[in-house]
């Protein structure tokens, strides 16, 4: 099957259509989601000060910033969010 000569575990993941990068991304996002659910009014700097995640990793996972992270955490839906530009 997937022994030493058959390609190993990476071949098994490929055959099962497992996207390892997506799984790792979700694991990295989980601490941010948990923190934002516990601290609903937290700002971006609060995440860094608490040691939840570094700036570079955060920007890589959430290019849309803290708003995208809040949406990912389920704090509000797309319709509920009103940007500062729309509010003024």
Secondary structure as the mmCIF struct_conf table of DSSP 4:
data_model
#
loop_
_struct_conf.conf_type_id
_struct_conf.id
_struct_conf.beg_label_comp_id
_struct_conf.beg_label_asym_id
_struct_conf.beg_label_seq_id
_struct_conf.end_label_comp_id
_struct_conf.end_label_asym_id
_struct_conf.end_label_seq_id
BEND BEND1 UNK A 3 UNK A 3
TURN_TY1_P TURN_TY1_P1 UNK A 4 UNK A 7
HELX_RH_AL_P HELX_RH_AL_P1 UNK A 8 UNK A 15
TURN_TY1_P TURN_TY1_P2 UNK A 16 UNK A 17
HELX_RH_AL_P HELX_RH_AL_P2 UNK A 20 UNK A 38
BEND BEND2 UNK A 39 UNK A 39
TURN_TY1_P TURN_TY1_P3 UNK A 40 UNK A 41
HELX_RH_AL_P HELX_RH_AL_P3 UNK A 44 UNK A 49
TURN_TY1_P TURN_TY1_P4 UNK A 50 UNK A 51
BEND BEND3 UNK A 52 UNK A 52
HELX_RH_AL_P HELX_RH_AL_P4 UNK A 55 UNK A 61
TURN_TY1_P TURN_TY1_P5 UNK A 63 UNK A 65
HELX_RH_AL_P HELX_RH_AL_P5 UNK A 66 UNK A 72
TURN_TY1_P TURN_TY1_P6 UNK A 73 UNK A 74
BEND BEND4 UNK A 75 UNK A 76
TURN_TY1_P TURN_TY1_P7 UNK A 78 UNK A 80
HELX_RH_AL_P HELX_RH_AL_P6 UNK A 84 UNK A 87
#
